[in-house]
Amino acid sequence: MEQIPLRRIEQLALKKYKLFHSSKLRYLLRSMLASMFIGFGVIVAFKTGSFFYTEHSPLTYPMAAMTFGAAIILISYGGGDLFTGNTFYYTYAALRRQMSWAHVGKLLTASYIGNVLGACAFALLIWGTGLFQSAEVNGFLLSVVEKKLHAPTIELFFRGLLCNWLVCLAFFIPMSLRGDGPKLFAMMLFVFCFFISGYEHSIANLCTFAIALVLNYPDTITFGGMIHNLVPVTLGNLFGGSVLMGAMYYFVNQPTEEEQSK
């Protein structure tokens, strides 16, 4: 028997589909909101982590991972439209024949473009505050960016794959829970897992890179290096959300011959 959360996934995908066709501008703005919400999570995580980074504390990453969970709460309750989650929603809806694959491609492309624009807009807002200009504050962020830009391509792909598997679960699992408390805890736990594990999230990387570009960054951080990271990470995110979540849940929830005969 099909699980209720999967029906919600299908309904959510169709709701996004209708929004896109009724107003592409509103869909784009919702996508921008999602990456700006992630931007808040990035700032809080790296600002918190910087206090421990300057002291060379082993708590640097755990504390940053704990606070980054604010991003998923903002997206879930604030109404943003995130590319990575959409890879799951639209794939599942398409496999259920509720929308065409051509529409899946258009919707994912539009949400990714909106996420890029939102990341750039948020970076400009952070630049305007002047709060991240000091090396004591931005040192942790820039050190993480530098490592991301020089990781091997194949490793970035698999880090992206595992990341979006967890991120999609962070949205999906709470659908079967009752009450905001358990839902918030589950979301933050899954996000903590992907962050502390060192996996790669394309939109979080976009926000982090955009912020790095408006700071006084070192020569080792380049635009080409960012493309080197984002291409395999985005493909990994796409594979993780569409295959390991969308296709997998569609396949394992197919009715048995016994159920079909009833």
FIBAVEX-132008 format. One record per residue (C-alpha): residue number from 0; x, y, z. Coordinates in steps of 0.2 Angstrom, whole numbers. Each point is the difference from the previous one (the first is absolute). Example, Ala and Ser with C-alpha at 12.3 -4.5 7.8 and 13.67 -1.06 7.14 Angstrom:
FIBAVEX-132008
{atom 0; {62; -22; 39}};
{atom 1; {6; 17; -3}};
//
This chain:
FIBAVEX-132008
{atom 0; {0; 0; 0}};
{atom 1; {7; 17; -4}};
{atom 2; {5; 11; 14}};
{atom 3; {-9; 16; 4}};
{atom 4; {17; 11; -1}};
{atom 5; {2; -6; -18}};
{atom 6; {-17; 7; -5}};
{atom 7; {5; 16; 8}};
{atom 8; {16; 0; -10}};
{atom 9; {-10; -2; -16}};
{atom 10; {-12; 14; 5}};
{atom 11; {14; 11; 4}};
{atom 12; {8; -3; -17}};
{atom 13; {-17; 4; -8}};
{atom 14; {-2; 16; 10}};
{atom 15; {17; 6; -5}};
{atom 16; {-4; -5; -18}};
{atom 17; {-16; 11; 0}};
{atom 18; {9; 15; 8}};
{atom 19; {13; -1; -14}};
{atom 20; {-13; 1; -13}};
{atom 21; {-10; 13; 8}};
{atom 22; {14; 12; 4}};
{atom 23; {18; -4; -5}};
{atom 24; {6; 16; 10}};
{atom 25; {-8; -7; 16}};
{atom 26; {8; -17; -2}};
{atom 27; {17; 9; -3}};
{atom 28; {-2; 11; 15}};
{atom 29; {-4; -15; 11}};
{atom 30; {16; -8; -7}};
{atom 31; {9; 15; 5}};
{atom 32; {-7; 0; 17}};
{atom 33; {6; -18; 3}};
{atom 34; {18; 4; -4}};
{atom 35; {-1; 16; 11}};
{atom 36; {-6; -11; 14}};
{atom 37; {15; -11; -2}};
{atom 38; {10; 15; 0}};
{atom 39; {-6; 4; 17}};
{atom 40; {5; -18; 6}};
{atom 41; {17; 2; -8}};
{atom 42; {4; 17; 9}};
{atom 43; {-6; -7; 17}};
{atom 44; {10; -16; -2}};
{atom 45; {16; 8; -5}};
{atom 46; {-2; 14; 12}};
{atom 47; {-2; -12; 14}};
{atom 48; {14; -11; -6}};
{atom 49; {12; 14; -2}};
{atom 50; {0; 2; 19}};
{atom 51; {7; -18; 2}};
{atom 52; {10; 1; -16}};
{atom 53; {11; 14; 7}};
{atom 54; {4; -10; 15}};
{atom 55; {3; -16; -10}};
{atom 56; {-14; -9; 9}};
{atom 57; {-6; -17; -6}};
{atom 58; {-18; 6; 3}};
{atom 59; {2; 12; -15}};
{atom 60; {-10; -11; -12}};
{atom 61; {-12; -8; 12}};
{atom 62; {-6; 18; 6}};
{atom 63; {-1; 6; -18}};
{atom 64; {-10; -16; -5}};
{atom 65; {-12; 3; 15}};
{atom 66; {-4; 18; -5}};
{atom 67; {-2; -3; -19}};
{atom 68; {-16; -9; 3}};
{atom 69; {-8; 17; 1}};
{atom 70; {0; 0; -19}};
{atom 71; {-11; -15; -2}};
{atom 72; {-13; 7; 12}};
{atom 73; {-1; 16; -9}};
{atom 74; {-2; -9; -17}};
{atom 75; {-13; -12; 7}};
{atom 76; {-10; 13; 10}};
{atom 77; {4; 15; -10}};
{atom 78; {-6; -6; -17}};
{atom 79; {16; -1; -10}};
{atom 80; {2; -10; -16}};
{atom 81; {17; -10; 0}};
{atom 82; {8; -9; -15}};
{atom 83; {6; -15; 10}};
{atom 84; {-17; -4; 8}};
{atom 85; {-8; 2; -17}};
{atom 86; {10; -14; -8}};
{atom 87; {-9; -12; 11}};
{atom 88; {-17; 8; -1}};
{atom 89; {-1; 2; -19}};
{atom 90; {8; -17; -4}};
{atom 91; {-12; -9; 11}};
{atom 92; {-15; 10; -8}};
{atom 93; {7; -4; -18}};
{atom 94; {1; -18; 4}};
{atom 95; {-18; 0; 6}};
{atom 96; {-4; 8; -17}};
{atom 97; {-6; 16; 8}};
{atom 98; {11; 11; -10}};
{atom 99; {11; -2; -15}};
{atom 100; {19; -2; 0}};
{atom 101; {2; 16; -10}};
{atom 102; {-9; 10; 14}};
{atom 103; {11; -8; 13}};
{atom 104; {15; 7; -10}};
{atom 105; {-8; 17; -1}};
{atom 106; {-5; 1; 18}};
{atom 107; {17; -6; 6}};
{atom 108; {9; 12; -11}};
{atom 109; {-10; 15; 6}};
{atom 110; {2; -5; 18}};
{atom 111; {19; -1; -2}};
{atom 112; {1; 17; -9}};
{atom 113; {-11; 7; 14}};
{atom 114; {11; -7; 13}};
{atom 115; {16; 7; -8}};
{atom 116; {-8; 17; -1}};
{atom 117; {-5; -1; 18}};
{atom 118; {17; -5; 6}};
{atom 119; {8; 15; -10}};
{atom 120; {-13; 12; 8}};
{atom 121; {3; -6; 17}};
{atom 122; {19; 1; -2}};
{atom 123; {-2; 19; -4}};
{atom 124; {-11; 2; 15}};
{atom 125; {14; -7; 11}};
{atom 126; {13; 10; -9}};
{atom 127; {-11; 16; 5}};
{atom 128; {0; -5; 18}};
{atom 129; {19; 0; 1}};
{atom 130; {-1; -13; 14}};
{atom 131; {10; -13; -9}};
{atom 132; {15; 11; -6}};
{atom 133; {11; -4; 15}};
{atom 134; {12; -15; -2}};
{atom 135; {-4; -6; 17}};
{atom 136; {-18; -2; -6}};
{atom 137; {2; -6; -17}};
{atom 138; {15; -11; 2}};
{atom 139; {-10; -16; 3}};
{atom 140; {-11; 3; -15}};
{atom 141; {14; 3; -12}};
{atom 142; {10; -15; 6}};
{atom 143; {-15; -11; -3}};
{atom 144; {-3; 8; -17}};
{atom 145; {19; -3; -5}};
{atom 146; {-2; -19; 4}};
{atom 147; {-16; -2; -10}};
{atom 148; {8; 8; -15}};
{atom 149; {15; -13; -1}};
{atom 150; {-9; -16; 4}};
{atom 151; {0; -14; -14}};
{atom 152; {-15; 1; -12}};
{atom 153; {-5; -18; 3}};
{atom 154; {0; 2; 19}};
{atom 155; {-10; 16; -2}};
{atom 156; {-13; -9; -10}};
{atom 157; {-3; -14; 13}};
{atom 158; {0; 13; 14}};
{atom 159; {-14; 9; -9}};
{atom 160; {-9; -16; -2}};
{atom 161; {0; -5; 18}};
{atom 162; {-4; 18; 5}};
{atom 163; {-16; 1; -9}};
{atom 164; {-5; -17; 5}};
{atom 165; {0; 6; 18}};
{atom 166; {-7; 17; -4}};
{atom 167; {-15; -7; -9}};
{atom 168; {-2; -12; 15}};
{atom 169; {0; 15; 11}};
{atom 170; {-15; 7; -9}};
{atom 171; {-9; -17; -3}};
{atom 172; {2; -9; 17}};
{atom 173; {-8; 14; 10}};
{atom 174; {-16; -1; -10}};
{atom 175; {-5; -15; 9}};
{atom 176; {3; 7; 17}};
{atom 177; {-13; 9; 11}};
{atom 178; {4; 17; 8}};
{atom 179; {13; 14; -5}};
{atom 180; {12; -6; 14}};
{atom 181; {4; -17; -7}};
{atom 182; {0; 7; -18}};
{atom 183; {12; 14; 4}};
{atom 184; {12; -13; 10}};
{atom 185; {0; -12; -15}};
{atom 186; {4; 14; -13}};
{atom 187; {14; 7; 11}};
{atom 188; {7; -18; 3}};
{atom 189; {1; -4; -18}};
{atom 190; {8; 16; -5}};
{atom 191; {12; -2; 14}};
{atom 192; {5; -17; -7}};
{atom 193; {3; 7; -17}};
{atom 194; {10; 15; 6}};
{atom 195; {11; -10; 12}};
{atom 196; {3; -14; -12}};
{atom 197; {8; 12; -13}};
{atom 198; {-13; -2; -14}};
{atom 199; {-3; 13; -13}};
{atom 200; {-16; 9; -3}};
{atom 201; {0; 10; -16}};
{atom 202; {-11; 15; 6}};
{atom 203; {9; 1; 17}};
{atom 204; {16; 1; -10}};
{atom 205; {-7; 13; -12}};
{atom 206; {-4; 11; 15}};
{atom 207; {17; -3; 8}};
{atom 208; {9; 4; -16}};
{atom 209; {-10; 15; -3}};
{atom 210; {4; 7; 17}};
{atom 211; {18; -4; -2}};
{atom 212; {1; 10; -16}};
{atom 213; {-6; 16; 9}};
{atom 214; {14; -2; 13}};
{atom 215; {19; 3; -1}};
{atom 216; {3; -18; -5}};
{atom 217; {17; -8; -4}};
{atom 218; {7; -4; -18}};
{atom 219; {-3; -18; 3}};
{atom 220; {-19; 3; -1}};
{atom 221; {-5; 2; -18}};
{atom 222; {-16; 0; -10}};
{atom 223; {7; -15; -11}};
{atom 224; {2; -10; 16}};
{atom 225; {-18; 4; 5}};
{atom 226; {-6; -7; -17}};
{atom 227; {11; -15; 3}};
{atom 228; {-9; -3; 16}};
{atom 229; {-18; 5; -5}};
{atom 230; {-1; -11; -15}};
{atom 231; {3; -17; 7}};
{atom 232; {-9; 4; 17}};
{atom 233; {-16; 6; -10}};
{atom 234; {1; -16; -10}};
{atom 235; {2; -10; 16}};
{atom 236; {-14; 9; 8}};
{atom 237; {-11; -3; -15}};
{atom 238; {4; -19; 0}};
{atom 239; {-3; -2; 19}};
{atom 240; {-17; 9; 0}};
{atom 241; {-7; -7; -16}};
{atom 242; {7; -18; 0}};
{atom 243; {3; -4; 19}};
{atom 244; {-16; 9; 5}};
{atom 245; {-12; 2; -14}};
{atom 246; {3; -16; -10}};
{atom 247; {3; -10; 15}};
{atom 248; {-15; 4; 9}};
{atom 249; {-11; -2; -15}};
{atom 250; {7; -17; -3}};
{atom 251; {-1; -7; 17}};
{atom 252; {-18; 6; 2}};
{atom 253; {-6; -8; -15}};
{atom 254; {-15; -11; 4}};
{atom 255; {2; -19; 0}};
{atom 256; {-9; -12; -11}};
{atom 257; {-11; -4; 15}};
{atom 258; {-5; 18; 3}};
{atom 259; {-3; 3; -18}};
{atom 260; {-12; -14; -1}};
{atom 261; {-11; 7; 14}};
//
